[in-house]
Amino acid sequence: MSTPQQPSHSKPAYRNSTFGSFNVAAERQTGRYGDKPFVTWYDDHRDERVELSYKTFDNWVAKTANLLVDELGAQPGGRVGILVDDHWQAPIVLAACWRAGLGVVALDSTDIAPPGDLAAAFVHEEHLPLDNIPVDALTAGGESATMADLLGRSAALADRTGLRDTDRLLSGRPLLTADGAAAGLLAPLLCGAGVVRVADLDPARFWKRVADERVTVAVLHPDQAAAVRDTTARDPSELRILLDD
């Protein structure tokens, strides 16, 4: 089990309105929920678990946003590439880019070369040898989404699932997609809920994880949901809704 050390908090000296709606919501929810668990991440293949409170998550986001702006010179309206798979740091990088007014491009390890206009790129070691500025918040698989698009998806998901601040949402969707960002970061953040993200989801461990983490809402891909329903160890007592489309 790996546990990240909490970095010192540093408020960014800059403010922009590119993703102001996200930044205002993130600041409000951090102040409201503080030490409440926000992101809980599992890698079933490596048997790892990391948990971040709202406050710790915000600390990491602030440090990363400051790195982008103060050290790397990224400017609002620019784009940052991410190739970190479903690592526990992925939602931190995603939120940090939005805090700095930067769009995100999901990179593919098979790309011959990343786009040439990137201000920076976050790449996991295993792969190595602002609403008034027209910038996409996330680009992945040839499709782009603005922050308004992502927040709209998140609000729709929250409404559909009845997500509340007492809930814990488990997401099996890849984070660096529009639906994955909505389920695995934005909808829980906006509702004050906790989120459990699972990389390489093992269907045989799903129901135990639901019980252990007190998950009340699960958002999975259809193939994940089908595999979960085929398992014999079903105990839906904690789960209020399982969304699979």
Helices and strands as residue ranges (DSSP letters): H 20-33, E 37-43, E 48-53, H 54-66, I 67-71, E 79-83, H 90-99, E 103-106, E 118-123, G 125-127, E 138-140, E 143-145, H 147-161, E 168-171, H 178-181, I 182-186, H 187-191, E 194-199, G 203-205, H 206-212, E 217-219, H 222-230, E 241-243
